Amino acid sequence: MAETQRSQPRRLRDLAGPAPAPKERARGNSRPFYLALGLILVPLVGLLIYSLLEHNLVRRPIDATIEQTDLYVKAGEHIQVNVVNACGADGMAMKFTEFLRARKFDVPEYSTLKTRESYSRVIDRVGDPISAQKVAYALGIAKERIDTEIDSSLYLRATVIIGDDFRTLRPMK
């Protein structure tokens, strides 16, 4: 008798073919990373562009210089000056203070020095020569007697030193 080979029933897995290799996990799936990076960077770049436009177009930088060419103080212009009596005559600081206040200068303080100065002068305290020239013009002090000694701690634009030549100045006329 011939032996018959009995065929084995085909199994489902045999019908599907060889088993596929297991999928490897993708290393460093970058899609969520770039999405998160984009969600952070896009608003930051937008904010940067907005602030640059606002700073340069909407709110222009402030220029500290006064652009007026005439030597009279305008309404709304605040030129703060202190007056120092260095001539030896009593009451001159107060007299010059009243004179400047009548001409719209802001004089928050006046004082007296023990030492004497031979001539009157104006000291520019913030690097604003126009304000110093306005003060000198109001008092009748020559332009050549305007000095610059920057001292921002004083919160003043100019200092007036009243010297021995005070009788030749406008407040005394």
C-alpha positions as MATLAB code, in Angstrom:
seq = 'MAETQRSQPRRLRDLAGPAPAPKERARGNSRPFYLALGLILVPLVGLLIYSLLEHNLVRRPIDATIEQTDLYVKAGEHIQVNVVNACGADGMAMKFTEFLRARKFDVPEYSTLKTRESYSRVIDRVGDPISAQKVAYALGIAKERIDTEIDSSLYLRATVIIGDDFRTLRPMK';
ca = [
       0.000    0.000    0.000;
       1.242    3.200   -0.882;
       1.359    5.517    1.804;
      -0.487    8.572    1.093;
       0.756   11.735    2.382;
      -1.765   13.476    4.101;
      -1.771   17.154    3.400;
      -2.034   19.442    6.258;
      -4.713   22.092    6.209;
      -3.468   25.459    5.270;
      -3.424   27.904    8.014;
      -4.368   31.476    7.833;
      -0.895   32.674    8.509;
       0.386   30.580    5.681;
      -2.116   32.175    3.335;
      -0.944   35.694    4.255;
       2.595   34.969    3.298;
       5.679   35.471    5.319;
       5.249   37.504    8.506;
       6.197   41.106    8.081;
       9.125   42.416   10.020;
       8.025   44.315   13.094;
       7.943   48.066   12.468;
      10.624   49.995   14.165;
       9.521   53.050   16.060;
      10.474   56.158   14.232;
      13.283   57.821   16.037;
      12.549   61.359   17.180;
       9.292   62.030   15.422;
       9.932   65.737   14.742;
       6.461   66.849   13.696;
       5.217   67.789   17.244;
       8.530   69.492   18.016;
       8.343   71.777   14.986;
       4.697   72.494   15.668;
       5.465   73.554   19.253;
       8.453   75.604   18.083;
       6.278   77.355   15.515;
       3.597   78.095   18.086;
       6.218   79.807   20.239;
       8.288   81.588   17.597;
       5.490   83.043   15.457;
       3.988   85.152   18.301;
       7.461   86.227   19.470;
       8.467   87.399   16.002;
       5.095   89.159   15.663;
       5.616   90.908   19.000;
       9.110   91.985   17.997;
       7.907   93.442   14.692;
       5.019   95.229   16.443;
       7.303   96.788   19.069;
       9.791   97.974   16.426;
       7.029   99.570   14.362;
       5.440  101.184   17.391;
       8.742  102.560   18.671;
       9.852  103.968   15.329;
       6.558  105.009   13.717;
       3.920  105.556   16.378;
       6.054  106.894   19.231;
       9.009  108.663   17.756;
      12.117  108.972   19.956;
      12.185  112.161   22.010;
      14.792  114.745   21.124;
      16.063  116.682   24.143;
      17.120  119.780   22.231;
      14.882  122.781   21.922;
      14.377  123.724   18.297;
      13.250  127.300   18.828;
      15.546  129.885   17.362;
      14.216  133.034   19.007;
      15.437  133.744   22.516;
      12.099  134.288   24.261;
      10.522  131.638   26.463;
       7.319  130.257   24.943;
       4.205  129.244   26.841;
       4.510  125.660   28.018;
       8.305  125.700   27.808;
       9.946  124.916   31.136;
      13.477  126.166   31.600;
      14.561  125.529   35.167;
      17.299  127.804   36.437;
      18.900  128.387   39.791;
      20.381  131.765   40.685;
      23.552  132.138   42.734;
      24.568  135.496   44.207;
      28.358  135.858   43.973;
      28.517  139.673   43.869;
      28.481  140.417   47.586;
      25.400  142.697   47.454;
      22.475  141.563   49.607;
      19.199  140.568   47.939;
      20.523  140.251   44.394;
      19.655  136.557   44.075;
      16.041  137.319   45.016;
      15.869  140.296   42.640;
      17.236  138.246   39.713;
      14.901  135.353   40.612;
      11.845  137.626   40.467;
      13.077  139.100   37.168;
      13.458  135.634   35.592;
      10.124  134.371   36.933;
       8.387  137.399   35.410;
       9.820  136.243   32.058;
       8.403  132.696   32.418;
      11.567  130.983   33.653;
      11.152  128.385   36.377;
      13.483  129.305   39.255;
      13.081  126.693   41.999;
      15.953  127.946   44.139;
      18.418  130.742   44.713;
      21.442  130.955   46.975;
      24.487  133.015   47.916;
      28.169  132.133   47.629;
      30.764  133.320   50.110;
      33.297  133.811   47.325;
      32.924  136.617   44.807;
      32.952  136.401   41.038;
      34.176  139.295   38.922;
      31.647  138.803   36.123;
      28.220  137.251   35.707;
      27.826  134.071   33.705;
      25.396  131.304   32.789;
      26.325  127.646   33.202;
      24.613  125.130   30.899;
      23.869  122.043   33.039;
      22.355  119.585   30.517;
      24.065  120.319   27.195;
      21.223  122.520   25.929;
      22.861  125.695   24.589;
      19.549  127.207   23.409;
      18.137  127.299   26.971;
      21.384  128.781   28.300;
      21.296  131.430   25.556;
      17.685  132.311   26.457;
      18.673  132.833   30.088;
      21.717  134.907   29.122;
      19.671  136.994   26.680;
      16.970  137.682   29.289;
      19.580  138.920   31.776;
      21.794  140.741   29.281;
      24.787  138.447   29.740;
      27.054  138.121   26.689;
      27.108  134.814   24.780;
      30.808  134.499   25.501;
      29.976  134.141   29.193;
      28.015  130.915   28.732;
      29.907  127.885   30.026;
      28.972  124.203   29.878;
      29.366  122.103   33.017;
      27.034  119.128   32.693;
      25.555  117.993   35.993;
      22.327  116.040   35.541;
      21.945  115.531   39.299;
      20.824  119.162   39.674;
      17.643  118.710   37.561;
      18.239  122.177   36.111;
      18.975  123.426   32.635;
      21.160  126.316   33.727;
      22.741  128.099   36.652;
      23.120  131.888   36.797;
      26.131  133.229   38.686;
      25.681  136.920   39.530;
      29.064  138.609   39.516;
      30.412  142.078   40.360;
      29.178  143.388   36.992;
      25.514  142.935   38.085;
      24.789  146.680   37.758;
      25.171  146.428   33.970;
      22.590  143.645   33.617;
      18.896  144.050   32.681;
      17.351  143.388   36.116;
      19.162  146.452   37.452;
      18.006  148.818   34.690;
];
